[in-house]
Amino acid sequence: MDQATWAAYLSTVVDVTLPDGTRRLLEQVPEQVTQDWPFAEPVAWMITAHNPRSVVLAPAVNDARHEEMARRIAELGLTALPNLGYAPDDPAWHEAGFTIVGSDEATVCALAAEWEQNAVFRWAPDCFELVGVLMPGRDRHGWRWV
């Protein structure tokens, strides 16, 4: 993957559904600022089934992959809430995904690899990380509510 794609991941803004059903907008920032953590668990992961290996698929194909991933997440017994990641400079570009609450990195990365995803996001009270799956790399930075 090229640097432009990695940079696009680092600029992604995520519309997150919280446990109480409300939605909030989360953006990545260089340094962590104190924010209210919405979960009882210490970590959450963000994953999508859309556009494997960053190859753009038809919306109907992405929708079917999303539903299939939802079933797979349920089979694994994971707790997941919907999210929507998008490019702040082009909100028309978006990918539906899931916020998996309280799982471990190995499980989430294996799931992402199964769905041919280049990377996932690791979200914790003190940081937000882009974690490479099919490609190497890790980028730790902050997050804040918009």
WOZIWO-V511715 format. One line per field, one symbol per residue. ss: DSSP state (H for helix, E for strand, - for the rest). burial: 1 if it has 24 or more other C-alpha atoms within 12 Angstrom, else 0. Layout:
ss = ???
burial = ???
This chain:
ss = --HHHHHHHHHEEEEEE-----EEEEEEE-------------EEEEEE---HHH----HHHHHHHHHHHHHHHHH---EEEEEEEEE--EEEEEEEEEEEE---HHHHHHHHHH----EEEEEE--EEEEEE-----EEEEEEEE-
burial = 00000001111111111100000101111000000001100011111111111100000001001100110010000111111111000000011111111110100111111111111111111011111110000010111100
